Amino acid sequence: MDEKNNSFRQEGNQLIHTRLLNAPRELVWEVWTNPEHIKAWWGPIGFTLTHKSMQVKQGSEWRFTMHGFGKDFENKIEYLEVIKPSLLTYRHGDEDDKINFKVFVTFDAAGDKTLLTMRSVFQSEEILAELNRQVKAIEGGKQTLDKLEVYINTQLTIRNQLKNKTMSRVSTYLNFPSHTEAAFNFYKSVFGGEFIGDGITRFGSIPPAEGMPRLSAEEKNLILHIELPILGGHMLMGSDAPASMGFDITFGNNNHINLEPETRTETKRLYDALAAGGKVTMELQDMFWGAYFGEFTDKYGINWMLNFQSAS
């Protein structure tokens, strides 16, 4: 990767991070502005986030609590300019707080990739130096974008494993923090049969990207994708979603009904009908790997994925 497309520099009271991400900008925008995504990767390594409220439009706010260093840090972001999918400008902190700072995030299309530039402007170089001394602001910014890149690459690789067939099918997609293999071996012992598709695909098969944290041996051995036919032709699919990679798996958000309709028109019809009155976590859209994909929680609390790919 060209160094200028994956760089960091400080210019006086400004921190400027540039990162070339292997995803279209519409998807990077979605991951940056949807609380279901951003809470999984935002913040330095070792920090976790409790989301409170978010409305991404000019004059509105995102409120959340960061947990790290054994402490809780209340955060407020006020959106000053929102131009989808190319620009976000926001103030981090209260306007009358001397340590508040402005952030300008640009999302530039680079073919099927996104050149992301994040410019953070502090009130003085001295305040920036003090923040860096207290909370390692410079390294924290680098780690946050590292986690963003890991999250995007992992999410897209998982979704790319959803194999389209010439016929429509329905499956159930399961996520576990780290024990997908044990769970699926249990289901296999109950239902019989064999794992299909590519068998067991592990996280270690993801090509490493420059600047990404290295996966541990344990993380490389986790399940990226697995498929098991069960009863009446129904398919169980699954993957691990470990907390070390920024995922937050709880009972209720760890399973989806996955629909793979025969046509794009039927995919849109089902998505619109089922999502009405619910909560969208991924707008139905064309993805760079060729899928027409979206996901949401319906008004009764059931999680759904819609996935259409025309037969090649």
GIBEL-V62553 format. One record per residue. PHI is phi as a letter, one per 30 degrees, with the letter a starting at -180 (999 if undefined). OMEGA is omega in radians with two decimals (* if undefined). D_FIRST is the distance of its C-alpha to the first C-alpha in whole Angstrom. Layout:
PHI_OMEGA_D_FIRST + PHI_OMEGA_D_FIRST
//
This chain:
999_3.12_0 + d_-3.06_4 + e_-3.11_6 + d_3.13_9 + c_3.10_7 + a_-2.93_7 + b_3.05_10 + b_3.03_14 + a_3.05_17 + c_3.08_21 + b_-3.12_23 + i_-3.12_27 + c_-3.10_27 + b_2.97_24 + c_-3.08_21 + b_3.10_18 + c_3.07_15 + b_-3.10_12 + b_3.04_10 + c_-3.05_8 + c_-3.06_10 + d_3.14_11 + a_3.12_15 + d_-3.00_17 + d_3.10_18 + d_3.13_21 + d_3.09_20 + d_3.07_18 + e_-3.14_22 + e_-3.12_24 + d_-3.12_22 + d_-3.00_22 + c_3.11_26 + c_-3.07_28 + d_3.12_29 + d_3.10_29 + c_-2.97_26 + d_-3.13_25 + d_-3.12_27 + d_-3.07_25 + b_-3.01_22 + d_3.04_23 + j_-3.14_24 + d_3.10_23 + d_3.14_23 + j_3.10_27 + c_2.99_28 + b_-3.02_30 + b_2.97_31 + c_-3.12_34 + d_3.10_34 + c_-3.14_37 + a_3.13_36 + a_3.00_34 + b_-3.02_34 + d_3.01_31 + a_-3.07_33 + e_3.12_34 + i_3.14_37 + c_-2.95_36 + b_2.89_35 + b_3.10_33 + c_-3.10_35 + a_3.09_34 + c_3.04_34 + c_-3.14_32 + c_3.14_33 + a_-3.07_32 + h_-3.11_33 + i_-3.10_36 + b_3.03_37 + c_-3.11_37 + b_3.11_35 + d_-3.08_36 + b_3.02_34 + b_3.03_34 + c_3.09_32 + c_-3.11_33 + d_-3.10_32 + c_3.13_32 + a_-3.13_30 + b_3.09_29 + b_-3.09_28 + d_0.01_26 + c_-2.95_24 + c_-3.02_22 + b_2.95_24 + b_3.00_25 + b_-3.12_27 + b_3.04_29 + c_3.10_31 + c_-3.09_30 + j_3.13_34 + d_-3.07_37 + d_-3.11_38 + d_3.10_41 + d_-3.05_39 + d_-3.13_38 + c_3.06_34 + d_3.14_33 + b_3.12_30 + c_3.14_28 + b_3.08_25 + c_-3.13_23 + c_3.10_21 + c_-3.14_19 + c_-3.10_18 + c_3.11_16 + d_3.09_16 + b_-3.01_13 + i_3.10_15 + c_3.11_15 + c_3.13_12 + b_3.02_13 + c_-3.10_12 + c_3.05_14 + b_3.13_15 + c_-3.12_18 + c_-3.13_21 + c_-3.06_23 + c_-3.13_27 + c_-3.04_29 + d_3.07_33 + a_3.09_33 + d_3.13_30 + d_3.12_33 + d_3.08_33 + d_3.14_29 + d_3.13_30 + d_3.08_33 + d_3.13_30 + d_3.11_28 + d_-3.06_31 + d_-3.00_32 + b_3.10_29 + h_-3.03_26 + d_-3.09_25 + d_3.14_22 + d_3.12_21 + d_3.09_22 + d_3.11_20 + d_-3.11_17 + d_3.12_18 + d_3.12_19 + d_3.01_16 + e_-3.13_15 + d_3.06_18 + e_-3.10_17 + d_3.09_14 + d_-3.10_16 + d_-3.14_19 + d_-3.11_17 + d_-3.13_15 + d_-3.14_19 + d_-3.09_21 + d_3.11_19 + d_3.10_20 + d_-3.10_23 + d_3.13_24 + d_3.12_23 + d_3.12_25 + d_-2.99_28 + d_3.08_29 + d_3.06_31 + c_3.11_35 + d_3.11_37 + c_3.10_39 + d_3.09_39 + a_3.10_39 + b_3.09_39 + b_3.04_38 + c_-3.09_37 + c_-3.06_34 + c_3.03_34 + b_3.07_32 + b_-3.13_33 + e_-3.09_31 + a_-3.03_31 + b_3.09_34 + d_-3.10_33 + d_3.12_34 + d_-3.14_37 + d_-3.09_38 + d_3.02_38 + d_3.05_39 + d_3.13_42 + d_3.11_42 + d_3.13_42 + d_3.14_45 + d_-3.02_47 + c_-3.04_46 + i_3.12_46 + i_-3.09_43 + b_3.03_40 + d_-3.05_36 + c_-3.09_35 + i_3.10_32 + c_-3.12_29 + i_3.12_32 + c_3.08_30 + c_-3.04_26 + c_-3.12_25 + d_3.12_22 + d_3.13_21 + d_3.11_20 + d_3.10_17 + d_-3.13_14 + d_3.09_12 + c_-3.13_9 + e_3.11_7 + i_3.14_10 + d_3.05_12 + d_3.12_16 + d_3.04_17 + d_3.04_20 + d_3.10_23 + e_3.13_25 + d_3.14_27 + d_3.12_24 + d_-3.09_23 + d_3.14_27 + d_-3.07_27 + d_3.04_28 + d_3.13_25 + a_3.12_27 + a_3.13_31 + b_3.12_34 + b_3.02_38 + d_3.11_40 + c_-3.02_43 + c_3.06_46 + i_3.14_47 + i_3.13_44 + d_-3.06_42 + c_2.92_39 + c_3.02_37 + b_-3.14_34 + a_3.05_32 + a_3.02_29 + d_3.10_28 + b_-3.01_27 + d_3.11_27 + d_-3.13_28 + d_3.10_25 + c_3.05_23 + j_-3.13_24 + d_3.13_27 + b_-3.08_30 + c_3.05_33 + b_3.05_36 + d_-3.11_39 + j_3.10_39 + c_-3.02_35 + c_3.08_35 + a_3.12_36 + b_2.88_35 + d_-3.06_37 + c_3.14_35 + c_3.09_36 + b_-3.10_35 + d_-3.12_37 + d_-3.05_38 + b_3.08_37 + d_-3.14_35 + d_3.14_38 + d_3.09_40 + d_3.13_36 + d_-3.12_37 + d_-3.12_40 + d_3.14_40 + d_-3.10_37 + d_-3.09_39 + d_-3.07_43 + d_-3.08_41 + d_-3.10_39 + e_3.13_42 + i_-3.12_43 + c_-3.09_40 + b_-3.12_37 + d_3.06_34 + c_3.02_31 + a_3.13_28 + e_3.07_30 + d_-3.03_30 + a_3.06_28 + d_3.12_26 + c_-3.03_22 + d_3.13_19 + d_3.04_20 + j_-3.11_24 + d_2.93_26 + c_-2.83_28 + b_3.02_28 + a_3.08_30 + b_-3.06_31 + a_2.97_34 + c_-3.08_37 + d_-3.02_41 + d_3.08_44 + c_3.07_45 + i_3.13_42 + c_-3.12_41 + c_-3.11_37 + b_2.91_36 + b_2.99_33 + c_-3.02_33 + b_3.09_31 + b_2.99_31 + b_3.12_30 + d_-3.13_32 + d_-3.13_32 + d_*_30
//
